[in-house]
Amino acid sequence: MDYETFYGFNRKPFSTSPDENFYFDSPEHSKAMKKLLHGIENRLGLSILVADIGMGKTTLARRMLNLLSSNDDCEVSLLIIIHPDITADWLLKKISLQLGATVESDEKVKTIAELYKRLQEFHEEDKKVAVLIDEANMLRGKDIMEEIRGLLNIETESMHLLNFVLFGLPEMEENLKKDEPLYQRVAIRTTLKPLDFKSVVDYINHRIKVAGGKDIPFVEDSLKLIHHYSGGKPRMVNIICENALLEGFLEKKKEIGTELLKVVLTDLALLKSEDD
């Protein structure tokens, strides 16, 4: 028997891997989503979401990808930057390929021409085009900032033919400022703030229900501890809850009280003995 069976779940409710099925539309996430979608809907060009580690940027990006992909009047792609050494040429080629442009040459001028042609086709079909870039804080070179600014110049008199939404850590904003003309083009800026206590409780309930659970095993005082020591960050909530469920299973406790949770918090180095 594993802890999922012990607590009546059909899957793990607190995996830290981004899973769109577990997306929780907190007031913070809902507001940010509406702002970013407004930027795309009105073809404003450049929108950014700035948030700390563990706040749900990637989950929000994938949720947005799925929402926009379901609209016939929108063409969308998602880039996830995994290291800081990419070049402006790589970025241009990747965006062009994802949007279906023909790239048969390493010559930048030809690639831009083909991308422009593709964007014109989308424009004639009255399609909004959005490129979502997750972990955009990895984009550090001034040449990359200049490349994005150049792509934003592909526009009509009234709208951008290509829209960017950048998701990243606070340092992303500093990188954008390396090209001040680009930073001045940020049309929408939004953030994700930590979840309050009510949202943390709703978040935990939501994930347990999606996982097939009927009852929440955490007592109210335990939920208060989870909110406090997670700092309201969804990823940290997941880590604490995952470890608490495992500890509860090992101790054969259907109810997760404060004493058990304090053991977990200590093991995670979140709670020191003098804080107990």
C-alpha positions as CSV (number, residue, x, y, z in Angstrom):
1,M,0.0,0.0,0.0
2,D,1.2,3.5,-0.8
3,Y,0.0,6.8,0.7
4,E,-2.4,7.5,-2.2
5,T,-4.4,4.3,-1.4
6,F,-4.1,5.0,2.4
7,Y,-5.7,8.4,2.0
8,G,-8.2,7.5,-0.8
9,F,-6.5,9.3,-3.7
10,N,-6.1,7.9,-7.2
11,R,-3.0,9.9,-7.9
12,K,-0.4,12.0,-6.1
13,P,-2.1,15.4,-5.3
14,F,1.1,17.4,-4.6
15,S,3.6,16.7,-7.3
16,T,5.9,19.6,-8.0
17,S,5.8,19.0,-11.7
18,P,3.6,21.4,-13.6
19,D,0.3,19.6,-14.4
20,E,-2.4,21.7,-16.1
21,N,-5.0,19.4,-14.6
22,F,-4.2,20.7,-11.2
23,Y,-4.3,24.3,-12.2
24,F,-5.8,26.4,-9.3
25,D,-7.3,29.7,-10.3
26,S,-6.4,31.7,-7.3
27,P,-7.4,35.4,-7.2
28,E,-3.7,36.2,-7.9
29,H,-3.4,33.8,-10.8
30,S,-6.8,34.9,-12.2
31,K,-5.9,38.6,-12.2
32,A,-2.5,37.9,-13.8
33,M,-4.1,35.7,-16.5
34,K,-6.7,38.3,-17.4
35,K,-4.0,41.0,-17.7
36,L,-1.8,38.9,-20.0
37,L,-4.7,37.8,-22.1
38,H,-5.7,41.4,-22.5
39,G,-2.3,42.1,-23.9
40,I,-2.6,39.4,-26.5
41,E,-6.3,40.1,-27.3
42,N,-5.5,43.7,-28.1
43,R,-2.1,42.9,-29.7
44,L,-0.2,45.2,-27.5
45,G,3.2,43.6,-28.2
46,L,5.1,42.9,-25.0
47,S,3.7,41.6,-21.7
48,I,5.7,40.3,-18.7
49,L,4.9,38.4,-15.6
50,V,7.4,38.7,-12.8
51,A,7.4,36.4,-9.8
52,D,9.7,34.6,-7.4
53,I,10.6,30.9,-7.5
54,G,7.7,28.5,-6.8
55,M,4.9,31.0,-7.4
56,G,3.4,29.0,-10.4
57,K,4.8,30.9,-13.4
58,T,5.3,27.7,-15.4
59,T,1.8,26.4,-14.5
60,L,0.3,29.7,-15.6
61,A,2.2,29.7,-18.9
62,R,1.0,26.2,-19.7
63,R,-2.5,27.1,-18.8
64,M,-2.4,30.1,-21.1
65,L,-0.9,27.9,-23.9
66,N,-3.9,25.5,-23.6
67,L,-6.4,28.4,-23.5
68,L,-5.0,30.1,-26.5
69,S,-4.5,26.9,-28.5
70,S,-8.2,26.2,-28.2
71,N,-9.1,29.5,-29.9
72,D,-9.3,29.3,-33.7
73,D,-8.4,33.0,-33.9
74,C,-5.1,32.6,-32.2
75,E,-1.7,31.1,-33.1
76,V,0.5,30.4,-30.1
77,S,3.8,28.8,-29.2
78,L,5.6,28.2,-25.9
79,L,9.4,28.3,-25.5
80,I,11.0,27.1,-22.3
81,I,14.5,28.5,-21.8
82,I,16.6,25.9,-20.0
83,H,20.1,27.6,-20.0
84,P,21.4,31.1,-20.5
85,D,23.8,30.5,-23.4
86,I,21.3,30.7,-26.2
87,T,21.9,33.2,-29.0
88,A,19.7,35.8,-30.7
89,D,20.0,33.8,-33.9
90,W,18.8,30.6,-32.2
91,L,15.8,32.5,-30.7
92,L,14.8,33.9,-34.1
93,K,15.1,30.5,-35.8
94,K,13.2,28.7,-33.0
95,I,10.3,31.2,-33.0
96,S,10.1,31.1,-36.8
97,L,10.0,27.3,-36.9
98,Q,7.4,27.1,-34.1
99,L,5.1,29.5,-36.0
100,G,5.5,27.5,-39.2
101,A,7.8,29.8,-41.2
102,T,10.1,28.1,-43.8
103,V,13.7,28.2,-42.5
104,E,16.1,26.7,-45.0
105,S,19.0,29.0,-44.5
106,D,21.2,30.3,-41.8
107,E,21.0,33.8,-43.2
108,K,19.2,36.0,-40.7
109,V,17.7,38.3,-43.4
110,K,16.1,35.3,-45.1
111,T,14.7,33.9,-41.8
112,I,13.2,37.3,-40.9
113,A,11.7,37.6,-44.4
114,E,10.1,34.2,-44.1
115,L,8.8,35.0,-40.6
116,Y,7.4,38.2,-41.8
117,K,5.6,36.4,-44.6
118,R,4.1,33.9,-42.1
119,L,3.0,36.7,-39.8
120,Q,1.3,38.5,-42.8
121,E,-0.6,35.2,-43.5
122,F,-1.8,35.1,-39.9
123,H,-2.8,38.8,-40.1
124,E,-4.9,38.1,-43.3
125,E,-6.6,35.3,-41.4
126,D,-7.3,37.8,-38.6
127,K,-5.3,35.6,-36.2
128,K,-3.5,36.9,-33.1
129,V,0.0,35.5,-32.7
130,A,1.6,35.0,-29.3
131,V,5.0,33.6,-28.3
132,L,5.1,32.6,-24.6
133,I,8.6,32.4,-23.1
134,D,8.9,30.6,-19.8
135,E,12.1,31.1,-17.7
136,A,12.7,34.3,-19.6
137,N,15.1,35.4,-16.9
138,M,17.6,33.1,-18.7
139,L,17.6,35.5,-21.7
140,R,20.5,37.7,-20.6
141,G,22.3,39.0,-23.7
142,K,21.7,42.5,-25.0
143,D,21.7,41.0,-28.5
144,I,18.7,38.9,-27.5
145,M,16.9,41.9,-26.2
146,E,17.6,43.8,-29.4
147,E,16.3,40.7,-31.4
148,I,13.0,40.8,-29.4
149,R,12.7,44.5,-30.0
150,G,13.3,44.0,-33.7
151,L,10.5,41.4,-33.9
152,L,8.1,43.7,-32.1
153,N,8.7,46.2,-35.0
154,I,6.8,43.8,-37.2
155,E,3.5,45.6,-37.0
156,T,0.8,47.5,-38.8
157,E,-0.2,51.1,-38.1
158,S,-2.5,49.9,-35.3
159,M,-1.2,46.6,-34.0
160,H,1.7,44.2,-33.5
161,L,1.7,41.1,-35.7
162,L,3.8,39.3,-33.1
163,N,3.1,39.4,-29.3
164,F,5.4,38.2,-26.6
165,V,4.6,37.2,-23.1
166,L,7.6,36.7,-20.9
167,F,7.4,34.7,-17.6
168,G,10.4,35.1,-15.3
169,L,12.1,35.8,-12.0
170,P,12.6,39.4,-10.9
171,E,16.1,39.4,-12.6
172,M,14.3,39.2,-16.0
173,E,13.3,42.8,-15.6
174,E,16.9,43.8,-15.1
175,N,17.9,42.0,-18.2
176,L,15.2,43.7,-20.2
177,K,16.5,47.1,-19.0
178,K,19.8,46.3,-20.8
179,D,17.9,47.5,-23.9
180,E,16.0,50.5,-22.5
181,P,13.9,51.0,-25.8
182,L,12.7,47.4,-25.3
183,Y,11.8,47.9,-21.7
184,Q,9.9,51.0,-22.5
185,R,7.7,48.8,-24.8
186,V,6.4,46.7,-21.9
187,A,2.7,47.2,-22.4
188,I,1.5,44.9,-19.6
189,R,3.4,44.1,-16.4
190,T,1.9,41.9,-13.7
191,T,3.2,39.9,-10.8
192,L,2.2,36.8,-8.7
193,K,2.0,37.5,-4.9
194,P,2.0,34.7,-2.3
195,L,-1.3,33.1,-1.5
196,D,-3.1,34.2,1.6
197,F,-4.4,31.6,4.2
198,K,-7.8,31.1,2.6
199,S,-6.2,30.6,-0.8
200,V,-3.7,28.1,0.6
201,V,-6.6,26.1,2.1
202,D,-8.6,26.3,-1.1
203,Y,-5.5,25.3,-3.1
204,I,-4.9,22.2,-0.9
205,N,-8.6,21.2,-1.1
206,H,-8.6,21.7,-4.9
207,R,-5.6,19.4,-5.5
208,I,-6.9,16.7,-3.2
209,K,-10.2,16.7,-5.0
210,V,-8.5,16.5,-8.4
211,A,-6.5,13.6,-7.1
212,G,-9.8,11.8,-6.2
213,G,-9.8,12.5,-2.5
214,K,-13.0,13.3,-0.6
215,D,-11.7,14.6,2.7
216,I,-8.8,16.8,3.6
217,P,-6.5,15.0,6.2
218,F,-5.0,18.2,7.5
219,V,-6.4,19.8,10.7
220,E,-6.9,23.6,10.7
221,D,-3.9,24.3,12.9
222,S,-1.8,22.2,10.5
223,L,-3.1,24.3,7.6
224,K,-2.0,27.4,9.4
225,L,1.5,26.0,9.8
226,I,1.6,25.1,6.1
227,H,0.6,28.6,5.1
228,H,3.2,30.1,7.5
229,Y,6.1,28.0,6.6
230,S,5.4,27.8,2.8
231,G,5.3,31.6,2.6
232,G,2.2,31.1,0.5
233,K,4.2,29.8,-2.4
234,P,2.4,26.9,-4.2
235,R,5.5,24.9,-4.9
236,M,6.5,24.9,-1.2
237,V,2.9,24.1,-0.2
238,N,3.3,21.0,-2.5
239,I,6.6,20.0,-0.9
240,I,5.3,20.3,2.7
241,C,2.0,18.5,1.9
242,E,3.7,15.7,0.0
243,N,6.1,15.0,2.9
244,A,3.3,15.3,5.4
245,L,1.2,12.7,3.6
246,L,4.1,10.4,3.4
247,E,4.9,10.8,7.1
248,G,1.3,10.3,8.0
249,F,1.1,7.1,5.9
250,L,4.3,5.8,7.6
251,E,2.8,6.6,11.0
252,K,-0.6,5.2,10.0
253,K,-2.4,8.5,10.9
254,K,-5.4,9.4,8.9
255,E,-5.4,12.9,10.4
256,I,-2.4,15.1,10.0
257,G,-2.1,17.1,13.2
258,T,0.4,19.8,14.2
259,E,2.9,17.4,16.0
260,L,3.3,15.3,12.9
261,L,3.5,18.4,10.7
262,K,6.2,19.9,12.9
263,V,8.3,16.7,12.4
264,V,8.0,17.2,8.6
265,L,8.9,20.9,8.9
266,T,11.9,20.0,10.9
267,D,13.0,17.4,8.4
268,L,12.6,20.0,5.6
269,A,14.8,22.4,7.7
270,L,11.9,24.9,7.8
271,L,11.4,24.6,11.5
272,K,14.2,24.9,14.0
273,S,13.9,23.4,17.5
274,E,13.8,26.9,19.1
275,D,10.8,27.8,16.9
276,D,8.8,24.8,18.1
